[in-house]
Amino acid sequence: LKLVSPFRTSHSTTEERLNALVSIQIESLIGYGESGLPPKKPNCYLADYSDVSLSFGDYSAAVDQSIKRFCDKKSPKTYDPFTQLSEEYFSILRKASENESFHVEIIRTLFHALDNSLIRPSDRPCRNAIECALLDLWGQLLDKPLYSLIGIEYLKKPSFYTVSIDEDLSK
């Protein structure tokens, strides 16, 4: 993505951004995820596009193994991918029910594959994009927006801002 004007922060300036876009399809549903990829910088940004590509390959291999377990009925169809978060978040997704759809079982299996692969710091952007795509799918299946799945209120304005530093500090 070519930027209209340079984006400056305290440690770098860039005129373009490279994002990784991920789509995951289960039958007719498609979940989308994205991760911004700033230029690699030691002790700051640890991944670039080639790292995401490698990470996605690792994740694909883990998915293959999870799908085999799923087909062999050894899959963690009741897997809770949110155990490291406070109980107040994702409460409607935590506990699998007997009435869960086949699609949700697949999503739980894909989260299990994600949590059992991608362990390098450079894998975080890829994990983020995959996680977003899986949550997008889950929200579509339940016909709920992401903030509702998380268990938070809808905010009309963003809760964070990125400030670019202009060469002319008076601006």
TORKE-840020 format. One record per residue: residue in three letters; x, y, z of N, C-alpha, C, O in turn. Coordinates in pm, whole numbers, plus 50000, padded with zeros to 5 digits. Layout:
<sites>
ALAXYZXYZXYZXYZ/...
</sites>
This chain:
<sites>
LEU500844988450000500005000050000500895012350000501655014550095/LYS500825020349897501585032849889500855043349970499665045649950/LEU501555049850062500955060050145500945073550074501845076349994/VAL499965081650102499855094950041501025103650086501585111250007/SER501375102550212502535109950265503305100650359502715091150411/PRO504575103150381505375094350468504795093350608504295103150663/PHE504865081550665504425078950801505675078150888506525069550867/ARG505785087050986506975087751071506605084851215505595089551267/THR507445077051277507365074851422508725078251479509615082551407/SER508885076251609510155079951672511325071451623512485075351639/HIS511055059951562512155051251521512225048451371513155041651327/SER511275053551292511375050651149510425059251068509535065851121/THR510645059050938509765065550841509525055550729510435048550686/THR508295054850684507975045950573507015052950478506195061250519/GLU507115049450350506235055050249505275044550194504425047550110/GLU505415032450240504495021850201504325012050314505195010850401/ARG503235005050314502954994850415502644981850343501984981750239/LEU503114971250399502844958050345501984950750449502384949350564/ASN500834946250408499934938950497499794924650449499844921850329/ALA499624915750543499324901850510497824899950525497264902950631/LEU497164895150421495734892450423495544877350420496164870450340/VAL494674872450507494414858150516492914856050502492124863350562/SER492534846250424491124842250419491064827250448491884819450398/ILE490094823650527489874809550561488424806450524487494813150570/GLN488254796250441486904793050393486464779550446487194769650439/ILE485234779350499484574766950538483254766850463482334774350495/GLU483174758150364482034757750272481814771650213482724776950150/SER480644777650231480384790450166480794802550250480734813850203/LEU481224800050375481634811150462483124814050445483934804850435/ILE483464826950443484864831050433485154840950545484494851250558/GLY486164837650627486614846650731487884853650685488754847550623/TYR487964866650716489114874450672489914879450792489344883250895/GLY491204879350778492094884750879493214892550812493534890250696/GLU493794901850887494824910450832495854913350940495544913651059/SER497074915250895498124919250988499044929150917499534926550808/GLY499254940550982500184950550928501614946150949501954940851055/LEU502434948250850503824943750857504784955350832505114958350717/PRO505214961850938506214972450920507544966350880507734954250894/PRO508474974450831509794968950797510454962750919510314967851031/LYS511184951850899511874945151009512874954451075513644961251007/LYS512864954851207513844962651284514174954651409513274950351480/PRO515464952651439515854945051558515244951251685515204963451700/ASN514764942751774514184946651903512954955551888512544962051985/CYS512364955851771511184964351751510144956451671509194951351729/TYR510314955451540509434947551455510204935151414511264935951353/LEU509644923651448510414911351431510054903351307510704893451277/ALA509014907451233508574899351121508344907750997508034919651005/ASP508514901450883508154907650758507344897550677506984886950728/TYR507054900750552506174892350472506704878050457505924868550463/SER508004876550438508554862950422508374854750549508184842650543/ASP508444861350667508194854350792506744849650801506464838550846/VAL505814858150757504394854550760504144842750667503394833650700/SER504764843050551504614832050456505124818950517504464808550505/LEU506294819350580506844807550647505944802950761505674790950774/SER505474812350842504594809050954503304802550906502824792950965/PHE502754807950797501514802250745501734787950697500864779450711/GLY502904785350640503244771650600503294762350721502804751150715/ASP503904767150831503954759150955502544756551007502214745451048/TYR501714767051005500344765551052499574755750965498814747651016/SER499774756350835499094747150744499434732650776498574723950772/ALA500704730150809501114716550847500424712350977499984700950988/ALA500324721451073499634718351200498154715851175497554707251239/VAL497554723351083496144721351049495954707450989494984700551022/ASP496874703450901496774690050842496714679350951495894670150944/GLN497574680651052497574670851162496274671551242495714661251279/SER495794683651269494554685251346493354679751269492454673751328/ILE493334681951139492224676851057492244661551057491184655251061/LYS493424655551053493504640951059492934635851191492194626051194/ARG493284642651303492724638751433491214640951434490474632951491/PHE490774651751372489344654851365488614643451293487584638551339/CYS489154639351179488534628651101488604615251173487734606751153/ASP489624613351256489754600951334488994601651466489124592851550/LYS488214612151484487424614351607488304616251730487864613651842/LYS489564620651710490474623151822490704638151839491594642351913/SER489924645851769490104660351769489534666751895488544662051950/PRO490154677551939489614684952053488444693952009488584706152004/LYS487304687851977486154695351928485584704752034484804713752003/THR485984702452157485504711052266486604720552313486484726552419/TYR487644721852236488794730052272488394744552300487634750452224/ASP488914750152410488664764152447489934772052419490904770952494/PRO489954780152311491154787652277491364800152363492314807652340/PHE490494802452460490544814952536490934813052683490694821852765/THR491524801752717491814798652857492794808252922492794809553045/GLN493624815052844494594824252904494034838252923494734847152971/LEU492784840152886492134853052902491194852753022490764842153066/SER490884864453074489934865653183488604859353141488224859953024/GLU487894853353236486624846653210485564855853149484644851153082/GLU485704868953170484704878353118484754879652966483794884252905/TYR485854875652905486004876952761485694863852690486074853152737/PHE485004864652580484644853252495483824842652570483894830852537/SER483064846752668482324837052749481334828852666481114817152696/ILE480754834852561479784827052482480464816852390479784808252333/LEU481774817752374482484808352288483264797752366483734788052307/ARG483404799552495484284791052575483844776552584484634767452560/LYS482614774452619482154760752645481444755152524480474760852474/ALA481924743952478481284737252365479974731052414479894725852525/SER478984731552329477704725152364477484713252271478114712152166/GLU476584704452312476294692752229475604696752099475624689252002/ASN475004708652098474274713251981475134721651887474624727451791/GLU476434722251914477294730451829477344724951688477304712851666/SER477414734051594477444729851454478804723651420479804725651489/PHE478784716251314480004710251260481024721151228482224719051247/HIS480554732651180481444743651146482194748951269483384751851261/VAL481484750051381482124754851504483154744651552484214748451602/GLU482854731751538483824721451574485084722951489486204721351540/ILE484914726051363486074728051275486864740351321488094739951325/ILE486174751251356486864763251402487634760351530488774764851544/ARG487044752951623487774749251746489014741051710490074742951770/THR488884732051614490014723951570491104732751509492294730551532/LEU490694742751431491674751751369492364760551474493554763551461/PHE491634764651577492264772051687493244762951762494324767451802/HIS492874750451780493784740951847495074739651767496164739551824/ALA494954738751635496144738051549496974750651564498204750051570/LEU496314762151571497024774751586497784775251719498934779451723/ASP497134770951825497764771351957498864760951974499654761552068/ASN498904751251882499924740951890500954742151778501654732551746/SER501054753951721502084756951621502534771251648502234776751754/LEU503254777151557503634791251565504104795751703503334801251782/ILE505354793351731505874796951863506984807451861507394812251966/ARG507464810851742508534820951733507944835051742506824837151697/PRO508674844551798508174858351801507824863751662506894871651648/SER508564859451561508284864251425506984858651370506534862851263/ASP506354849251441505094843351396503874851451440502764848651396/ARG504074861351525502924868651580502054875351474500834874451485/PRO502614882051373501724888151273500864877751199499694880251171/CYS501454866351169500704855851100499594850551193498454848651150/ARG499944848151317498964843251414497804853051425496644849051429/ASN498124865951430497094876151441496124875451324494914875851344/ALA496644874351202495784873951084494914861451083493734862151049/ILE495484850051121494724837451125493644838251232492494834551208/GLU494014843151350493054844551460491884853451419490724850151445/CYS492184864651353491124873751308490194866751208488974868251216/ALA490764859051116489944851951017489054841451085487894839951048/LEU489594834351183488794824351254487674830851336486554825851338/LEU487984841951402486944848951478485894854851385484714855251420/ASP486304859451268485344864451170484394853151129483184855351120/LEU484924841351103484074829851069483104826651182481914824551159/TRP483614826251304482794822751420481664832951436480524829251464/GLY481994845651419480974856051428479904854451321478724856451347/GLN480324850851200479344848651092478424836951124477214837751101/LEU478994826251178478184814551212477134817751318476014812651313/LEU477504826051414476584829651522475794842451493474954846651572/ASP476074848451377475444861151338475634871751446474684878651485/LYS476894872951494477234882751597478504890151556479414884151499/PRO478564903151585479794910651558480884906951660480594901651767/LEU482114909751624483244905951708483154911551850483444904351946/TYR482774924251866482704929852001481724921952088481934920852209/SER480674916552028479714908452103480334895052143480104890152254/LEU481104888952053481784876452085482774878452200482884870052289/ILE483484889652196484474892552300483784895152433484304891552539/GLY482604901352427481884904752550482144918952595482134921852715/ILE482374927752498482614941752531481544950352463480834945652373/GLU481444962752506480484971952446481034977352314482244978452295/TYR480114980552226480484986852099480925001152127480215008652196/LEU482075004952075482565018652089482435025751955482895020551853/LYS481825037351955481665044651829482975050651780483135052951661/LYS483905053151870485185058451827486285048751868486145041451966/PRO487385048651793488475039351826489035042051966489015053452014/SER489525031652028490085033152162491585035352159492225035852265/PHE492165036752042493595039252030493855047751907493025048551816/TYR494985054051907495375062451794496865060251768497625057551860/THR497275061451643498675061551608498995075651563498285081351479/VAL500035081151618500405094751584501675094251499502685088451539/SER501595100451384502755101451296503495114351330502875124451362/ILE504815114051324505625125551355506085131951225506765125551144/ASP505715144351205506115151851085507515157251106507915160051219/GLU508285158750997509615164551009509545178351070510425182351147/ASP508505185751038508295198951093507465197351220506245195951213/LEU508105197451335507425194651461506335204851495505495202251581/SER506345216351429505295226151454503955221451399502905226351441/LYS503985211951305502745206551248502215196251344501175190251318/
</sites>
